[in-house]
Amino acid sequence: MINKENRSPIDILNNYLEKQKLRKTPERNIILEEIYKLNTHFDIEELFKKISKKNKISKATIYNAIELFQKLDLITKHSFDSRVLYEKTLNKKQHNHLICVNCNKIQEFCDPRLQKIMKSAEEILNFKISKHSLNFYGHCLNNNCENNCENK
């Protein structure tokens, strides 16, 4: 496992490519830099559109890069119902998601009680949890929810 503390995503990528004797490409760097500029979950189509405004990079190249970045734990893939979204993960704390089924807004939250539950489960079941995913689906109660039926 690569020590990722205090290292940039590009450093981690380049270190891996060197060790594997793989070619460093500007396309991978561009894709990774664009991902790390984002402050939200994203899908491949959104990323492709954003990158295409400035660079000529194929969707296939983006898909291949995404697979590599997942392997390096630089991004995480989430399946929210029928949507597949990604998010950057380097130096990001473990969190969970609230997903509005009306407007698809995703809110992140962290509750220390969940860490206690996980630790307890590990001890009781003699199991080491390496990662987890917890998603709650419901409805925004905010007036600004785009598709809130109660507001129409």
N, C-alpha and C positions, 0 to 999 in steps of 0.2 A: 504494500500500500504506500502511496506517495504521501509524504508530509506536505499538506496543502496550506498550513498555517502561514500567513504573511506572504503568500505567493500570489501572483496575478494569474488569471485564467490563461493568458497567453504563455506565461512561463511554464505552467503545468502542461499545456498542450505541446509546446516545443520540446520540453524535457522528455515527454512520452515519445514523440516522433523521433527524436534522436536515439533514444534507447531501443526503439523498434526498427531503427534504420529506415524510417519512412520519410518521404519527401515533405518538406515544409512548403505549404502553398499560401499565397496571399489571400486566396478565396476563403480558406479556413479561418484565417485571422480576421478577415472582414466580417464573416458570419458571427464569430465568437464576440467580437467587439460590439456588433449591433445588438446581440442578445444581452450583453452586459450593460448596455445603455438603457434597456427597457426596465421599467419598474412595475411590470405587470405580467400576468400569464400571457402566453402567445401561442398561436398555431402556426403551422408551416406557411400557410397562405399569407397571413399577415406579415410574417418575417420576409417572405419572398417579395411581397409588394414594397416593403420598406427598403430592402436591399436593392431592388431593381431600379429604384429612383436614381441611384448613384453609380451602381456597378452592374456589370453584365455577368451574373452568376446564375447557372441553371438551377431549377428546382431539384433536380437529381443530386447536384452537388450539395445543396442545402440538406437534403434528406441524409446523404452519406455523412456529412459533418455532424448532424444532429445525433446520429448513432454513435459516432466516436465520442462526442461530448458527454453523452449518457454513460458510456463505458468509463469515462474519466471522472464521473460524478460532478461534472461542471453544470449539468442541467438535469432536471427530473421530468419525467413524463407522467402526466395525470390523465386519467379517463374520467371525465365528469359526464355521466349519462352517455350521450352519443357524441360528445365533443372530446377530442384529444388535444390537450394543451400542455405546454412546457413552461418551466420557469428556471431561472438561474438558481444555483444552489450553493456556490462557493461562498463561504463566510456568512451564510444565511442560517438563522436559528430554526430549529424544528418547529413547525407550526401545523395548524389544521385549517380546514376550509368551511365556510358557510356559503352555499350556492343558492341564489334566488332562482326559482324555476320560472319566474315571470320574465325577468330582464336579463338573466344569466350573469348578473354581477357576482363576483367572487370576492369574499372578504376573508382575510387571514386572521387567525387568532391563536393565542398560546395560553394555555391554562396549566399552571404547575401541578394541579391535582392529577392531570393525565400522566405526568411523569411518575408520580407516586403509584398510580395504578399499574403502569408498565413495570416498574421496579418490583412491585408486589407480585405480579404475574410471573416475572422471571424467577423470583425466589420460590414461590409455591410450586411452579411447574418445572423447575430446573431447566430453564430455557434462557438463551441470550437473544434479546431482540436487537436486530441490527438496523431496522427501519420500520416505519409504520405509516399508514395513511388513514386519516379520519376525515370524512366529508359529511357535513350536514346539509340536507336539502330542505328548502322551505320557501317562505315568501318575505320579501322586504316589507317592512312596516313603515318605511319612509315615504313621504309624499312625493319624493322625486324618483321613485321607481317607475321606469319607462312604461311598463306593462301592468302596473298594479291595478287590478280589476276594481278594487274598492275606490280608487281615485277617479274613475270614469263615470 
